[in-house]
Amino acid sequence: MVNFKNLSSTHKKYFYLILLSALLIKIFLVFTLPAEIRSDSLDYHRIAVNIEKFGEYAFEPGKPTANFSCGYPLFLAGVYKVFGTEQTGIRLVNSFLEVITGIFFFLICLKFFDEKYSLIALAIFTFLPSNVLFTQTILTEPVFGMLAIIILYYCLSEEINNKIFFIGLIWGYAVLIRSSFSLSVFLMLIYIYKNRRQLFEGFKIKRTKRVIQYSFLFMLGLAVVIAPWLIRNKMVIDTFTIATQGGFTFWSGSNPDATGTWYYKIEESNPLFNITDEVARDKAFYKEGIEYAIHNPHKFIITGFKKIGYLFSSERLILLYFNSGDSGGKTSTDVYKSISPFWIALVNIPYFAIMMMGGWGLLAFKKKKFFLYGFIITWMITFFMFVALARYHYVLIPFFVLGTAKLLMDGKNLWYELSLTKKITAIGFNLFLLGVWASEFYLMYR
């Protein structure tokens, strides 16, 4: 493992050059790339404006909500407080946050690679077109991605100490930004218990005390951040919940018409959408979705695999973000078809390459695999259960960039290092991805 302080002056120059160049590109886009605030972005924006102006977490003054977890709207409101409610401020902040993300990603790379391949991985990650475009959005991805990378950096250090309380704080805020990150909390608890002999010295009783101590500190950090939001929701809408959209997102992936993602005019397909009480609506959707899954387990499982397909589908959503589709009544597929093939290729081909190569490289890692695989698996399990969108694979990109760098570094030797099982897994994953992307573009252009 290479220490940043030990980098040569030449490699440090390349490091700063990569981050600075990417920052300048993003700042240029802030002032040249227009985007309409709509869909999730509009909802986040409306809540943030009400927080900033009236101190209320609500879509409209006097109508409190818990539809979204509070992390991102609060962050957005803070930016609005300083820079105003125009998109320019949040885009600039996102651009600088990506510098922090890049620094921690590079530090992660140094745990696996030498300076050369760490810089290559950083360049791939930083200049990936879809990653650059996400900094220009009012979406959770940039700030959530930064927190997730910081968490991953700590986890891969494989050293449990008093800093775990502060990691608990960061982890808790990441959950408040994306509640789909909740399942990952168990990874830390499992890791501490499973590796107690390697982590802590002393006899069994002393190690057990340390397991309890650090697990408690971690959970305390989580609770300090999450508990106030849960208490607020109990006081305001009479339920302890992180978000009241869970039932809707579960039912959307567990009903007779479910496709695995949002589908056209979904809100016109069920009278439950007419329930004005969001807590009652949330419970009703959960009940209906669970009943369907219990009575149709085979269909639920099949749809679950479709959700994974949508999770790894093309970068269509980030391209759609910057293309409004002027004509009313157009589906998202219609709008996607209207985008220039040049832009579709420019954004998608690098993503396709990273996912294809990264799958092989990830299977070749021989150390620090628990969290590398754990975060990917818990994320996939979450979206196997709930509805999936293409942009949700954003947080998985760093893992596949690491895998890509591993493949580039090991070259042909990687094939001989992988077991037969891993080779079959990698080939199967590649075929799965090719099937997803081929189906997507066939249905779009047929």
ROZASE-481175 format. One record per residue (C-alpha): residue number from 1; residue in one letter; x, y, z. Coordinates in pm, 1 decimal. Layout:
ROZASE-481175
NODE   n res        X        Y        Z
NODE NUM   a        X        Y        Z
...
This chain:
ROZASE-481175
NODE   n res        X        Y        Z
NODE   1   m      0.0      0.0      0.0
NODE   2   v    136.3    340.3   -101.8
NODE   3   n    111.1    642.1    127.9
NODE   4   f     11.4    974.6    -30.6
NODE   5   k    300.8   1151.3    141.0
NODE   6   n    543.4    914.7    -30.6
NODE   7   l    424.7    998.8   -381.4
NODE   8   s    684.7   1144.2   -612.8
NODE   9   s    651.8   1511.1   -705.7
NODE  10   t    561.5   1408.1  -1061.1
NODE  11   h    275.2   1186.5   -947.6
NODE  12   k    150.4   1457.3   -713.8
NODE  13   k    143.7   1699.5  -1006.9
NODE  14   y    -63.0   1454.2  -1210.0
NODE  15   f   -295.9   1410.4   -912.4
NODE  16   y   -358.0   1784.7   -878.1
NODE  17   l   -382.2   1825.8  -1255.8
NODE  18   i   -656.5   1562.9  -1283.2
NODE  19   l   -865.4   1715.2  -1005.5
NODE  20   l   -814.1   2074.1  -1122.6
NODE  21   s   -892.9   1992.3  -1486.9
NODE  22   a  -1211.3   1811.7  -1389.7
NODE  23   l  -1313.4   2100.4  -1163.8
NODE  24   l  -1265.0   2353.1  -1443.3
NODE  25   i  -1474.5   2141.3  -1681.4
NODE  26   k  -1755.4   2123.4  -1426.5
NODE  27   i  -1743.4   2496.6  -1353.2
NODE  28   f  -1760.9   2560.4  -1728.3
NODE  29   l  -2073.2   2342.0  -1747.8
NODE  30   v  -2231.0   2530.0  -1456.2
NODE  31   f  -2260.3   2837.4  -1678.6
NODE  32   t  -2317.4   2670.7  -2016.0
NODE  33   l  -2534.4   2362.2  -1965.4
NODE  34   p  -2901.5   2449.2  -1903.4
NODE  35   a  -3137.8   2212.5  -1721.0
NODE  36   e  -3502.3   2230.4  -1619.5
NODE  37   i  -3589.8   2153.0  -1257.1
NODE  38   r  -3850.3   1874.9  -1262.8
NODE  39   s  -3945.7   1537.1  -1116.2
NODE  40   d  -3738.4   1448.3   -804.1
NODE  41   s  -3529.2   1761.8   -848.2
NODE  42   l  -3840.0   1977.6   -830.7
NODE  43   d  -3959.3   1801.7   -514.5
NODE  44   y  -3622.5   1849.4   -343.9
NODE  45   h  -3619.2   2211.1   -459.0
NODE  46   r  -3969.0   2286.7   -326.6
NODE  47   i  -3894.5   2141.6     16.3
NODE  48   a  -3558.0   2319.2     36.1
NODE  49   v  -3717.7   2654.4    -53.8
NODE  50   n  -3978.3   2608.7    220.5
NODE  51   i  -3707.6   2520.5    473.0
NODE  52   e  -3502.6   2825.6    376.2
NODE  53   k  -3795.2   3071.5    367.1
NODE  54   f  -4035.7   2940.6    631.1
NODE  55   g  -3838.1   2690.0    837.5
NODE  56   e  -4082.0   2414.7    742.3
NODE  57   y  -4009.6   2072.6    597.0
NODE  58   a  -4301.1   2079.7    356.0
NODE  59   f  -4391.6   2091.0    -11.6
NODE  60   e  -4624.4   2380.3     68.8
NODE  61   p  -4630.6   2607.9    375.7
NODE  62   g  -4847.9   2459.2    648.1
NODE  63   k  -4844.4   2106.9    500.4
NODE  64   p  -4555.3   1917.6    664.1
NODE  65   t  -4429.0   1603.8    494.2
NODE  66   a  -4191.6   1313.4    542.1
NODE  67   n  -4224.5   1184.7    188.0
NODE  68   f  -3849.0   1217.1    135.9
NODE  69   s  -3583.9   1161.1    400.6
NODE  70   c  -3455.6   1498.2    515.0
NODE  71   g  -3083.8   1475.5    436.5
NODE  72   y  -3071.9   1616.7     85.7
NODE  73   p  -3340.2   1888.5    119.7
NODE  74   l  -3161.1   2015.1    432.4
NODE  75   f  -2830.6   2021.7    245.9
NODE  76   l  -2998.5   2199.6    -45.2
NODE  77   a  -3160.3   2453.0    187.3
NODE  78   g  -2819.0   2531.5    335.9
NODE  79   v  -2677.2   2598.1     -9.8
NODE  80   y  -2979.8   2814.7    -96.6
NODE  81   k  -2929.4   3011.8    222.5
NODE  82   v  -2580.5   3109.2    110.3
NODE  83   f  -2611.0   3129.4   -269.1
NODE  84   g  -2982.2   3182.7   -332.5
NODE  85   t  -3229.0   2945.0   -493.8
NODE  86   e  -3082.6   2945.0   -844.3
NODE  87   q  -2920.5   2626.7   -977.7
NODE  88   t  -2579.8   2793.4  -1012.5
NODE  89   g  -2499.6   2773.5   -641.4
NODE  90   i  -2577.1   2404.7   -595.7
NODE  91   r  -2393.3   2314.8   -916.5
NODE  92   l  -2081.8   2499.1   -799.4
NODE  93   v  -2099.9   2329.1   -460.5
NODE  94   n  -2144.5   1990.0   -627.9
NODE  95   s  -1839.1   2057.0   -843.4
NODE  96   f  -1622.0   2125.1   -538.9
NODE  97   l  -1767.0   1828.6   -349.7
NODE  98   e  -1648.3   1610.7   -636.1
NODE  99   v  -1293.4   1726.4   -561.8
NODE 100   i  -1330.2   1585.2   -209.2
NODE 101   t  -1477.8   1266.6   -354.0
NODE 102   g  -1182.0   1239.9   -592.0
NODE 103   i   -928.5   1282.5   -309.8
NODE 104   f  -1079.3   1003.0   -101.4
NODE 105   f  -1122.3    782.0   -406.7
NODE 106   f   -752.8    824.0   -484.8
NODE 107   l   -663.7    733.0   -126.7
NODE 108   i   -874.0    419.4   -166.8
NODE 109   c   -690.3    336.2   -490.0
NODE 110   l   -355.3    361.2   -308.7
NODE 111   k   -470.0     75.8    -84.8
NODE 112   f   -478.7   -153.0   -389.2
NODE 113   f   -252.5    -13.4   -661.7
NODE 114   d     76.9    163.4   -720.7
NODE 115   e     89.4    533.6   -806.1
NODE 116   k     49.5    482.4  -1181.6
NODE 117   y   -266.4    275.0  -1168.6
NODE 118   s   -410.4    480.9   -884.4
NODE 119   l   -382.4    787.9  -1107.3
NODE 120   i   -534.6    598.6  -1400.0
NODE 121   a   -827.8    493.2  -1182.2
NODE 122   l   -871.4    850.7  -1057.3
NODE 123   a   -871.7    985.7  -1413.1
NODE 124   i  -1129.3    728.5  -1526.7
NODE 125   f  -1352.4    803.6  -1228.7
NODE 126   t  -1316.5   1181.4  -1247.0
NODE 127   f  -1365.0   1224.9  -1620.5
NODE 128   l  -1637.4    965.5  -1666.7
NODE 129   p  -1900.0   1164.6  -1862.8
NODE 130   s  -2195.7   1055.2  -1651.7
NODE 131   n  -2012.6   1144.5  -1328.5
NODE 132   v  -1933.6   1488.7  -1468.4
NODE 133   l  -2297.3   1543.1  -1565.7
NODE 134   f  -2432.5   1440.0  -1224.8
NODE 135   t  -2253.8   1738.0  -1067.8
NODE 136   q  -2486.4   1960.1  -1270.4
NODE 137   t  -2804.6   1816.9  -1118.7
NODE 138   i  -3022.7   1886.5   -819.4
NODE 139   l  -3016.0   1523.0   -717.6
NODE 140   t  -2879.0   1327.5   -423.3
NODE 141   e  -2595.5   1161.7   -616.4
NODE 142   p  -2305.0   1410.8   -572.3
NODE 143   v  -2332.4   1461.5   -195.7
NODE 144   f  -2435.9   1101.8   -126.3
NODE 145   g  -2151.5    976.8   -344.8
NODE 146   m  -1900.7   1184.9   -147.0
NODE 147   l  -2022.9   1048.9    187.5
NODE 148   a  -2025.2    692.2     54.6
NODE 149   i  -1662.8    724.3    -62.6
NODE 150   i  -1554.1    862.9    276.6
NODE 151   i  -1729.1    571.7    448.2
NODE 152   l  -1567.6    322.1    210.1
NODE 153   y  -1223.8    474.8    276.6
NODE 154   y  -1263.9    422.9    651.5
NODE 155   c  -1399.4     70.7    609.1
NODE 156   l  -1114.2    -35.8    380.7
NODE 157   s   -863.7     90.9    638.0
NODE 158   e   -973.9   -212.6    841.4
NODE 159   e   -886.5    -37.8   1166.4
NODE 160   i  -1164.3      1.3   1420.9
NODE 161   n  -1096.0    290.3   1660.2
NODE 162   n  -1273.4    581.2   1826.3
NODE 163   k  -1323.0    743.6   1484.7
NODE 164   i  -1603.6    494.7   1436.1
NODE 165   f  -1836.7    731.7   1620.4
NODE 166   f  -1776.8    998.9   1356.9
NODE 167   i  -1816.8    740.3   1080.2
NODE 168   g  -2149.9    656.4   1243.0
NODE 169   l  -2245.5   1023.3   1213.8
NODE 170   i  -2149.4   1030.8    844.0
NODE 171   w  -2319.4    695.8    780.8
NODE 172   g  -2634.1    823.4    949.3
NODE 173   y  -2643.4   1134.4    733.8
NODE 174   a  -2585.6    921.1    422.8
NODE 175   v  -2892.6    716.5    523.6
NODE 176   l  -3092.4   1038.2    564.7
NODE 177   i  -2991.3   1135.7    211.7
NODE 178   r  -3062.1    794.3     60.1
NODE 179   s  -3269.4    566.2    283.1
NODE 180   s  -3180.3    282.4     41.7
NODE 181   f  -2838.0    287.3    210.1
NODE 182   s  -2989.7    160.1    537.3
NODE 183   l  -2914.6   -208.7    481.8
NODE 184   s  -2541.2   -135.4    459.6
NODE 185   v  -2537.7    -43.5    830.6
NODE 186   f  -2529.0   -413.2    916.5
NODE 187   l  -2202.2   -455.4    728.0
NODE 188   m  -2007.1   -268.1    992.8
NODE 189   l  -2164.4   -462.5   1279.0
NODE 190   i  -2101.2   -794.7   1104.2
NODE 191   y  -1743.9   -694.4   1021.3
NODE 192   i  -1659.7   -598.8   1380.0
NODE 193   y  -1796.9   -925.3   1518.7
NODE 194   k  -1659.2  -1151.7   1244.2
NODE 195   n  -1306.1  -1005.6   1260.7
NODE 196   r  -1283.9   -945.2   1636.1
NODE 197   r   -970.5  -1162.4   1672.0
NODE 198   q   -777.6   -967.0   1409.3
NODE 199   l   -908.6   -627.7   1523.9
NODE 200   f   -870.1   -653.4   1900.7
NODE 201   e   -598.2   -791.6   2123.6
NODE 202   g   -646.0   -982.6   2449.1
NODE 203   f   -852.3  -1274.1   2571.3
NODE 204   k  -1203.3  -1361.2   2459.3
NODE 205   i  -1381.6  -1152.2   2724.7
NODE 206   k  -1175.1   -843.0   2643.1
NODE 207   r  -1238.8   -883.1   2269.1
NODE 208   t  -1610.4   -924.0   2333.7
NODE 209   k  -1610.9   -600.6   2534.3
NODE 210   r  -1439.2   -422.9   2246.9
NODE 211   v  -1695.9   -558.2   1999.9
NODE 212   i  -1975.6   -421.9   2217.7
NODE 213   q  -1792.6    -92.2   2278.3
NODE 214   y  -1723.9     -9.6   1914.0
NODE 215   s  -2057.9   -140.5   1791.6
NODE 216   f  -2223.1     85.9   2046.7
NODE 217   l  -2014.5    388.4   1940.8
NODE 218   f  -2105.5    324.6   1577.5
NODE 219   m  -2475.9    290.6   1651.0
NODE 220   l  -2462.2    595.1   1879.7
NODE 221   g  -2323.9    801.8   1591.8
NODE 222   l  -2605.9    679.0   1367.9
NODE 223   a  -2865.8    753.5   1634.5
NODE 224   v  -2739.8   1106.5   1701.1
NODE 225   v  -2806.9   1193.5   1336.8
NODE 226   i  -3116.9    986.6   1257.9
NODE 227   a  -3311.7   1002.7   1587.0
NODE 228   p  -3405.5   1374.5   1567.8
NODE 229   w  -3566.5   1316.6   1227.3
NODE 230   l  -3757.4   1012.0   1353.5
NODE 231   i  -3877.0   1205.7   1659.6
NODE 232   r  -3984.7   1497.4   1440.2
NODE 233   n  -4189.3   1261.4   1223.0
NODE 234   k  -4354.0   1104.7   1526.7
NODE 235   m  -4450.2   1447.8   1656.0
NODE 236   v  -4564.7   1587.7   1320.0
NODE 237   i  -4716.3   1294.2   1129.2
NODE 238   d  -4748.3   1042.2   1415.7
NODE 239   t  -4506.6    774.9   1293.5
NODE 240   f  -4140.6    686.9   1336.0
NODE 241   t  -4019.5    669.4    977.8
NODE 242   i  -3729.8    787.0    764.5
NODE 243   a  -3954.0    843.6    462.0
NODE 244   t  -4316.7    776.8    371.0
NODE 245   q  -4240.6    686.0     10.0
NODE 246   g  -4119.1    336.8     99.9
NODE 247   g  -4458.5    176.0     50.8
NODE 248   f  -4502.9    337.4   -287.8
NODE 249   t  -4158.2    231.8   -409.3
NODE 250   f  -4214.6   -122.5   -281.0
NODE 251   w  -4558.3   -155.7   -442.1
NODE 252   s  -4426.2     -8.3   -767.3
NODE 253   g  -4203.7   -314.1   -795.5
NODE 254   s  -4457.3   -560.2   -655.6
NODE 255   n  -4788.8   -543.9   -841.7
NODE 256   p  -4942.8   -713.1  -1148.4
NODE 257   d  -4824.3   -433.2  -1378.8
NODE 258   a  -4475.8   -394.0  -1228.6
NODE 259   t  -4193.2   -368.2  -1479.0
NODE 260   g  -3905.4   -326.2  -1233.8
NODE 261   t  -3892.0     51.7  -1268.9
NODE 262   w  -4137.1    342.4  -1289.4
NODE 263   y  -4379.0    296.2  -1574.6
NODE 264   y  -4586.4    534.6  -1782.6
NODE 265   k  -4877.2    697.5  -1595.8
NODE 266   i  -4813.9    485.4  -1286.4
NODE 267   e  -4993.7    734.8  -1064.1
NODE 268   e  -5313.9    679.3  -1260.2
NODE 269   s  -5302.9    302.4  -1209.0
NODE 270   n  -5407.8    273.0   -844.5
NODE 271   p  -5668.3    463.2   -636.2
NODE 272   l  -5431.3    448.6   -337.0
NODE 273   f  -5255.5    748.4   -490.7
NODE 274   n  -5564.7    950.5   -404.2
NODE 275   i  -5517.6    900.5    -29.1
NODE 276   t  -5413.4   1241.3    106.7
NODE 277   d  -5273.6   1111.9    438.3
NODE 278   e  -4920.0   1009.6    337.3
NODE 279   v  -4875.1    776.9    637.8
NODE 280   a  -5197.5    591.3    560.1
NODE 281   r  -5101.4    583.1    191.9
NODE 282   d  -4757.7    443.5    275.9
NODE 283   k  -4906.1    163.4    488.2
NODE 284   a  -5169.3     81.7    225.5
NODE 285   f  -4907.0     51.7    -48.4
NODE 286   y  -4687.6   -170.2    168.3
NODE 287   k  -4983.5   -392.3    253.0
NODE 288   e  -5090.4   -432.4   -109.9
NODE 289   g  -4733.9   -488.0   -231.4
NODE 290   i  -4657.1   -747.3     37.1
NODE 291   e  -4981.2   -933.5    -29.5
NODE 292   y  -4899.7   -951.1   -399.5
NODE 293   a  -4546.3  -1077.2   -327.2
NODE 294   i  -4675.0  -1346.7    -88.1
NODE 295   h  -4937.5  -1472.7   -330.6
NODE 296   n  -4712.3  -1442.2   -637.6
NODE 297   p  -4359.6  -1523.0   -517.5
NODE 298   h  -4241.7  -1640.4   -860.2
NODE 299   k  -4356.1  -1317.5  -1026.3
NODE 300   f  -4200.1  -1111.5   -746.6
NODE 301   i  -3865.7  -1288.7   -796.6
NODE 302   i  -3879.1  -1250.3  -1175.3
NODE 303   t  -3957.4   -880.0  -1136.7
NODE 304   g  -3672.2   -859.5   -885.9
NODE 305   f  -3425.2   -965.5  -1153.2
NODE 306   k  -3579.8   -713.1  -1390.2
NODE 307   k  -3511.6   -447.7  -1124.4
NODE 308   i  -3144.3   -547.3  -1119.1
NODE 309   g  -3148.5   -512.0  -1496.6
NODE 310   y  -3284.7   -158.2  -1467.0
NODE 311   l  -3025.6    -84.0  -1197.1
NODE 312   f  -2747.0   -158.2  -1446.9
NODE 313   s  -2921.6    -16.1  -1752.5
NODE 314   s  -2773.8    259.5  -1967.1
NODE 315   e  -2709.8    616.9  -1854.8
NODE 316   r  -3041.3    724.7  -2003.0
NODE 317   l  -3161.6    913.0  -1693.6
NODE 318   i  -2868.0   1150.7  -1676.6
NODE 319   l  -2915.5   1226.9  -2046.6
NODE 320   l  -3290.9   1272.9  -1998.0
NODE 321   y  -3219.2   1516.8  -1714.9
NODE 322   f  -3083.3   1766.5  -1967.0
NODE 323   n  -3348.4   1698.9  -2233.2
NODE 324   s  -3698.4   1807.6  -2140.4
NODE 325   g  -3882.3   1678.9  -2445.8
NODE 326   d  -4082.6   1983.6  -2546.5
NODE 327   s  -4388.2   1800.7  -2676.2
NODE 328   g  -4643.8   1704.3  -2416.6
NODE 329   g  -4741.1   1337.6  -2388.5
NODE 330   k  -4394.9   1207.3  -2477.2
NODE 331   t  -4268.5    909.6  -2281.7
NODE 332   s  -3913.4    905.2  -2147.6
NODE 333   t  -3826.2    654.8  -2421.8
NODE 334   d  -3954.1    897.2  -2686.0
NODE 335   v  -3736.2   1173.6  -2542.4
NODE 336   y  -3434.7    940.1  -2520.0
NODE 337   k  -3476.6    846.5  -2886.9
NODE 338   s  -3472.6   1214.2  -2981.8
NODE 339   i  -3125.9   1269.2  -2829.4
NODE 340   s  -2836.6   1273.5  -3074.1
NODE 341   p  -2671.1    929.9  -3105.8
NODE 342   f  -2337.1   1108.1  -3058.4
NODE 343   w  -2427.0   1216.5  -2703.5
NODE 344   i  -2582.0    879.7  -2622.8
NODE 345   a  -2260.8    708.2  -2731.6
NODE 346   l  -2030.5    959.3  -2559.0
NODE 347   v  -2197.4    907.0  -2222.0
NODE 348   n  -2278.1    536.1  -2247.1
NODE 349   i  -1973.7    374.3  -2408.0
NODE 350   p  -1733.0    464.5  -2120.4
NODE 351   y  -1992.7    341.6  -1871.8
NODE 352   f  -2038.4     14.4  -2062.7
NODE 353   a  -1662.3    -41.3  -2077.5
NODE 354   i  -1615.0     18.4  -1705.6
NODE 355   m  -1897.1   -213.9  -1605.7
NODE 356   m  -1777.8   -492.3  -1838.5
NODE 357   m  -1412.3   -473.1  -1736.0
NODE 358   g  -1481.6   -384.1  -1374.7
NODE 359   g  -1676.1   -703.1  -1311.9
NODE 360   w  -1367.0   -908.3  -1397.4
NODE 361   g  -1134.9   -692.5  -1191.3
NODE 362   l  -1357.7   -695.8   -884.4
NODE 363   l  -1349.8  -1074.8   -877.4
NODE 364   a   -968.5  -1065.7   -883.5
NODE 365   f   -921.0   -871.9   -558.8
NODE 366   k   -762.5  -1088.3   -289.7
NODE 367   k   -779.3   -849.2      4.8
NODE 368   k  -1028.0   -606.6    160.6
NODE 369   k  -1309.4   -791.6    -15.0
NODE 370   f  -1567.8   -782.1    263.6
NODE 371   f  -1668.9   -420.2    214.9
NODE 372   l  -1603.8   -414.8   -160.7
NODE 373   y  -1851.1   -696.0   -214.1
NODE 374   g  -2069.5   -611.0     84.3
NODE 375   f  -2167.5   -263.0    -32.4
NODE 376   i  -2246.1   -389.0   -382.7
NODE 377   i  -2453.1   -682.6   -257.2
NODE 378   t  -2656.3   -484.6     -1.3
NODE 379   w  -2728.7   -219.9   -264.6
NODE 380   m  -2848.2   -484.6   -509.7
NODE 381   i  -3062.1   -656.9   -246.6
NODE 382   t  -3231.0   -326.3   -167.8
NODE 383   f  -3329.3   -268.6   -528.4
NODE 384   f  -3428.1   -631.6   -576.0
NODE 385   m  -3696.5   -550.9   -319.1
NODE 386   f  -3784.9   -197.3   -423.2
NODE 387   v  -3820.4    -28.7   -760.9
NODE 388   a  -3498.5     49.2   -949.3
NODE 389   l  -3375.9    336.4  -1166.4
NODE 390   a  -3066.8    363.4  -1384.0
NODE 391   r  -2924.6    653.3  -1183.3
NODE 392   y  -2912.0    437.0   -871.9
NODE 393   h  -2601.9    260.4  -1007.8
NODE 394   y  -2411.1    587.8   -963.0
NODE 395   v  -2286.9    481.6   -618.8
NODE 396   l  -2154.8    152.1   -763.7
NODE 397   i  -1937.9    322.5  -1026.0
NODE 398   p  -1633.4    363.9   -793.8
NODE 399   f  -1626.8    -11.5   -728.2
NODE 400   f  -1628.5    -94.1  -1098.0
NODE 401   v  -1360.7    166.9  -1167.1
NODE 402   l  -1145.6     -8.8   -906.8
NODE 403   g  -1217.7   -335.3  -1087.4
NODE 404   t  -1126.8   -178.3  -1421.6
NODE 405   a   -793.9    -54.2  -1285.2
NODE 406   k   -727.6   -400.9  -1144.2
NODE 407   l   -789.7   -555.6  -1486.0
NODE 408   l   -564.9   -301.3  -1658.6
NODE 409   m   -288.7   -358.5  -1404.8
NODE 410   d   -295.3   -738.9  -1410.4
NODE 411   g   -365.4   -772.4  -1782.8
NODE 412   k   -359.5  -1127.0  -1918.3
NODE 413   n   -240.7  -1263.4  -1584.1
NODE 414   l   -583.7  -1194.9  -1437.3
NODE 415   w   -736.7  -1474.9  -1647.5
NODE 416   y   -497.5  -1728.9  -1495.3
NODE 417   e   -546.0  -1596.1  -1141.3
NODE 418   l   -924.9  -1635.2  -1143.5
NODE 419   s  -1080.3  -1964.3  -1043.2
NODE 420   l  -1322.8  -2140.7  -1278.6
NODE 421   t  -1615.4  -2027.8  -1062.7
NODE 422   k  -1507.1  -1665.3  -1083.0
NODE 423   k  -1455.1  -1687.7  -1458.2
NODE 424   i  -1805.8  -1825.9  -1502.7
NODE 425   t  -1942.4  -1552.2  -1275.1
NODE 426   a  -1764.4  -1277.6  -1471.7
NODE 427   i  -1878.8  -1417.1  -1806.3
NODE 428   g  -2233.3  -1452.7  -1675.5
NODE 429   f  -2235.1  -1094.0  -1548.8
NODE 430   n  -2104.4   -965.5  -1882.4
NODE 431   l  -2371.6  -1158.0  -2070.4
NODE 432   f  -2634.1  -1022.1  -1831.4
NODE 433   l  -2518.5   -664.4  -1894.2
NODE 434   l  -2508.4   -715.5  -2270.6
NODE 435   g  -2858.9   -860.2  -2258.6
NODE 436   v  -2988.5   -564.7  -2056.4
NODE 437   w  -2833.0   -303.5  -2284.3
NODE 438   a  -2923.9   -484.2  -2606.5
NODE 439   s  -3286.0   -521.1  -2494.9
NODE 440   e  -3301.8   -158.6  -2391.5
NODE 441   f  -3180.1    -22.6  -2724.6
NODE 442   y  -3374.5   -277.9  -2928.6
NODE 443   l  -3699.9   -172.8  -2760.8
NODE 444   m  -3608.7    192.6  -2808.0
NODE 445   y  -3525.1    179.1  -3178.9
NODE 446   r  -3748.1   -101.8  -3305.6
